[in-house]
Amino acid sequence: MIKSGIDQEALVKQFSEASAKQGEALRKAVAEATLKALQGRELTLANIRKVLKTVTEAASAGAAQNPLPAVDVEGLLAKAFDGMDAALLQTVEANRKALSQFADQGVSAGDKQMKSALANLEKMEDMFFDTVTKASKGAGQPMAGPWDQVLSAMKEKGTATGAQATMTVEQLVGQTKTALRDGRAISMKATQALMDSYTALVSGVLIGMSEGLQGGTKAAPASAKTSKK
């Protein structure tokens, strides 16, 4: 079954047959499947939610069929979360590259569309947790316990996606201020024309980030818990 551009049956099978030692292979499989699905659609928060929901459901269904004890299943689910985090990290980078181009051309951080784009980046981690939490609730027992443990641990340390999103927003705000000081402010009409192409540009940038599909999707650990905006 293909849903949201993801072969759910393949993921379910991988999780149902995985041993505790195969967690890293699962993380890579989830990262690649998630990233490939994200590359196949417009990068709106709604579309990202759909992909994360589908992956969470597939991981839950497969883990529920796995004969491993609960503590090991929890480890598999943690790898599923890490894999999604690695893929989302790529989307943050794609947003950074696209918005950086606009900032360099003089689009202000106070512009309505730029402000909305930055706000969506700030929401990325919260959206991630919210989506996985809701999707995991639908998995029912016996997955509720393991997922609760995984999500609790991840919220405590924060995600690589959240840490990078926070840094990206700060960097872009500073970049727009520098552009304005240098006299690179552009007209409202020009800003509108640029920002209208934003989502398409981000999607194109993500497609071009092929290293994610070649095993380069491992997320750097978050150095600290991401602050909530």
N, C-alpha and C positions, 0 to 999 in steps of 0.2 A: 504494500500500500504506500503510495506516494502522497504526502500531505505537506503543504508549505514548502515544496521542493525537497523534501527529506524522505528517504526510504526508511519509513518507520519499522518495517518488518526486519530489515537488516540490523538496525540498532537494537531492537528487542531481542533478536537472536544473539547478538554479541553480548548483551548484558545477562541474558539467561544462561549462557554457557561459560562466562568468564570465571577464572579462578582469582583468588585474592592477589596473586602475583601479576595478573594481567591488567592492573589498574591503569598503568601508564599508557598501554595500548588503547584502552577505552577512552582516556582523556584525549588522545590524539584523534581518535575516530570521531568523537563528539565535536571537537574543535573544527575538524575539517568539514563534517556534515553541516554544522551550524553556519560556518563561514560561507560554504558553497550556497546554502539556502539564502543567506543574506545578500550574496552577490547577485542573486537572480531576481531581486525585487527593488523597488524604490525604498530607500532607507528612512522610512517614517517610524516613529515610535510604535504605531499600531502594527506595522509589519514586523518589527523586531519582536514585539510581544508574541505574535502568532508563531514565529519560529521557535522562540524559547519555550513556549507552551507545548509545542509538538515534540521537541527534544526531551523535555522533562517527562512528558507522558510516556514516551518510548522507553526512556531509561527506567522509569518506575515499573512499567509493565514487564520489562525484561528482568529487572532485579527481583521482582515478586516471584518469578518462576525459577530463580536461581536457588539451588539447594544449600548455599553457604549459610552459616549462622548469621544472626542479625548484625553482629559487630562487623563482619566482613562485607555484608551488603551495604552497610553504612559507608565503608571505604569506597565501594564502587560508585555509590551516589555522589560522594565527595569528588571523585574524578569526573563525573558527569558535570557537576557544577563548575569545576576548574576548566573543563573543556569549553563550556559556554562562556566563561569569563575570558578565556583566551581569544575566542572569536569576537566577543564584544570589544575587547581591547583594540582589535583591528579596526572596528567601526569608529572608535574614538579617534584613532590616528587618521582615518580617512576624513573625518570631520575637521580635524585640525589642519590638514593639508589644504582642504577646500576653503575653509574660513580664513586661513592665513593669506590666501591669494586675495580675498576680498578686503581684508584688513590692510594689506599692502597698497591696494588701489584707492584707499581712503574711505571705506565704508565704516561708519561710526558704530561703536558698541551700543550706542543709544538708539540706533536705527531699529525700527519695530521688528523687522524680519531677522536682523542680526541678533537682537536681544532675545527673540524667541528661539533662535538656533542655539544660543549659549545656554538658555534656560533648559532646553531639552538635554543638553550635555550634562548639566548639573543634576538632572533627574535620572540619568542613566542607571546609576547604582540602585536607587530606590525602585525604579521600574523593574530592574532585574530581580531583586528580592521579591517584590510584590507578585510578579508573574510566576516565578518558580514556586512560591508559597501557595498560591491559588491552584496551580496545576498539580502540585503534590498532594493537596487536600483531596483532590478528586481520585487519587490513587487508592485511598482507603487503607485499611489495615491489611498486611502488616508493615506497609511502607511509611505510615505516619510517623512512627517513632524514629526510625533511621533518618528520615528527611528533617524532622525537627532538630535532631542532633547536628546534622550537617549545616543547616541554615543558622542555627544558634552560633556555631563555631565560626562560620563565615562572617556573620554580622559583627562578631567580636573583633576580628582582625581586619575586616574591610576587604574589598575586592581590588584587584589590579585595575579593573575598569573604572571604579570609583575614584581611586587615587589619581589615575591618569587624566580622568575627566576634569577633576578639580584643578590640576596643574595646567591643563589645556585652556580652560576658561581664563585663568589668571594670566597666562601668557598672551592670549588673544586680546584681552582687554588692554594690556600694556602695549601691545602692538598697534592697536587702533589709536591710542593716545599719541604714540610716537609719530604715526602717519599724519595725524592732525597737526602736531607741532611742526612737522616738516612741510606743511601746506599741501598735503595730498588729499584733502577732503574733496569729495565729488558731489555732484548735484543729486537731488532726490530722484530724478528720473533715471539717472545713470545707476544709482544704488538699486532702484527697483528692478532694472534690467538685469543687473548682476545677481541679485538675490533670488530672482525668479528661476534662475538656472541652478540654484544651490543644491537641491536634492538630487538632481540628475548628475551634477558634478561629483558629489560625494559618492554616489553609486558607481560612477566611472572610476574614481580613484580607488575604491575598494576592489573593483574587478582587477585593476592593475597591480594590486598588492599580492602577486602570485606566490610570494614566499609563504603565505599562510597555508596554501594547499601543498606545500612541499616540506611540511614538517616544522615550519618556523612559527607555529602558533602558540608556543609555550608562553604563558603569561609570567611577567616578572612579579615576584611577590610584592604586595603592598607594604610599604615601610611602616605605615601607620593607619589606623582606622580613619576612613574618609569622613570628613565632617559633613553633616547634613545641612543643606541649605534650606 
